[in-house]
């Protein structure tokens, strides 16, 4: 008999794939997943054997009621002996002994006169002490909000405000009553007074909302949420467009996704929810905010291009989120398509295909000819079936924000993915610091709907502001309660942001001291370089750094400039960002300051390893610190016979100075650095140009300037580094 896939045999027999896999495993037949191929005759034999074993087990359980009818409980009935004697004295003696036995609480002894009451009391006196010791060992930790002020910390710890301020002064920190304290300062104060505390952040409090234990019978299957990721121009949106049979890619600028889209498709009698993300920024933002939205990650790889940098980045993000990965090999209809090459490249990265004995599902598809789309949807449903996804539609609605934007005509428009319960028009909602009432709901086709169940993405109107992607949404009793919760949340986020700016998460200066205190055992690094050769050499050099105290773990490495996605990944993983011959973009720099991520850039490879080695040994010395003065963007270039190439620029940030050093950055990569040859505003030579003004710049000894280049002006200073 020919081989068939496990899910096909299970479907023909009318059972779940998991039951058949369990039967095959019990029979000793190797089948790792529902897509594995086995002999149909062996599978049917294993299934019948499993059913026979089940019947035998059922018959074996039938004689179990015998212990219920045990005759032993009838033995301690001495009352039957009472009518045996007619004298009243015997009855009085027996009754007094029974009363004594009840007071002593022990079993009826065979020889009561030889037993002493002291022996019976000793075990009872020895039992209470252990219970008292156990109660004393359980001190409850005092919960302190992250970003609490001096006054709030003093009240929660039962201390005087002046005492807390005095202790902070001895620690080298000046603070007032209303000043926000960092988490490290709060922990230090608690340790000084031997108080056990627990720092509670706003993100940790959010999961308390859906703290309902739904009964098994109330859970109903919900559609799986699938995220489409992959490299640029590998056909993510075109593949989703082919699945949905709508024209989305044609309406986007240049065929590149400009926003996050959430869509639903029907396959057979089931539904699948798809998220189309612009790159991986939104996916990382959701994970950094703690939103478990995605159930399955589909990584799209073009068969003609193979594995590209963003493909590896997508796989890193999916692994960090701990979700099943399914590989869709797209563009197999092209003449130069090489699907096997894609499998070889990804197998070396740990994603071995099922056909080769691995656990990763691969599907060859073509968004243009729609080849293999049904197989892709079948595989998605199989993976979802093994995940056993369910939700209670009768519970209060809750979900997550997929995207949010401010529409000029409709106001704040929020796309919500309902994860639990049923959302209806008129419900009061709260999403972090934003609240609202559902005025109208639309599905992904634009049709107006009145109710939305679990797994359904809807566009909601009625919020008072724009929400952040990944924010948790839930229904509350009324508008007043929603407004109150949103106000409290906004205040918490404001104080936490202030505390986060005051203390970085992880920096090289703190590695040695925090390792000695046992706070960190491993230093996570996000590595970026200008070319692949530099990246490989840098990884080899980092591997040679001594790692006795702290291990070094490179969680992501890629060529190109430091972008916001790198900073958000570092923030979610408590990592530092190291760039070699690359610079952080403006968004990445602002994100690093906001999230407290240490971003370091180098131009000499041995300087990277030297700083890492010194950080491990706690020997960071005085170094040159670079202070950014301003940034100018080249709008147009001119050529003059005597002067050379002139760059017409607009100062976007800070100010530019004639005597400062300058660095030419093109698409995030450093091209040249040196000095300014000439700085003019109109026809006058000037020493300085402020933000928002235009100027002409000539670089000293360099003329290959192009439109769109960025000129960074900076100066270097010698600064002593201290271990805090």
Helices and strands as residue ranges (DSSP letters): E 3-5, H 6-13, H 17-26, E 37-39, H 40-62, G 63-69, G 72-74, H 79-82, H 88-104, G 112-114, H 117-136, E 142-145, H 150-157, H 161-170, H 183-192, E 197-200, H 202-206, G 216-218, E 220-221, E 224-230, H 236-244, G 249-251, G 253-255, E 261-267, E 270-276, H 281-288, E 296-302, H 309-321, E 324-330, H 339-347, G 354-356, E 361-364, H 373-387, E 390-391, E 398-407, E 411-420, E 423-424, E 428-431, E 434-442, E 448-449, E 451-452, E 457-463, E 472-476, H 479-502, H 508-516, E 522-529, H 532-543, E 551-559, H 564-573, E 575-580, H 586-595, E 599-602, H 605-617, E 623-640, E 644-654, E 656-657, E 661-666, E 669-681, E 684-685, E 688-689, E 694-699, E 710-719
